Amino acid sequence: MNAHYKTLETIFTIAHQDPNPVTYLCRPREIILRQFQDWSVIQQHLELLEQEGLVVTKQMDTLIISITSSGIQKMESANLNLQN
C-alpha cells in the first residue's frame, strides 16, 4: 500500500466510528497522534488524497479533514481484499 493510503486508513479509522463518517471533522492532531510521521509528510499525503478525491480539507480555525464516500469505499474494498 502506498504511504499516503496509510494516512487515508488512519482517517478512515478515526471517522468510521461516527454514525456518518463523511461528516466527521477530523483535526490534524488526531492523525498526528496515530501516525509516526512528521506533519509535513502527512500534509503531502493529504494533498495526494485530495487530488484523488478521497478526502476534503478546509481551513477553519484549524485544518479540517473529511473523508469522502470514495475514500470510505476505497478503504472498505482494501479491507475486503485483505480478508480474502
Secondary structure, 3 states (H helix, E strand, C coil): CCHHHHHHHHHHHHHCCCCCHHHCCECHHHHHCCCCCCHHHHHHHHHHHHHCCCEEEEECCCEEEEECHHHHHHHHHHHHHHHC
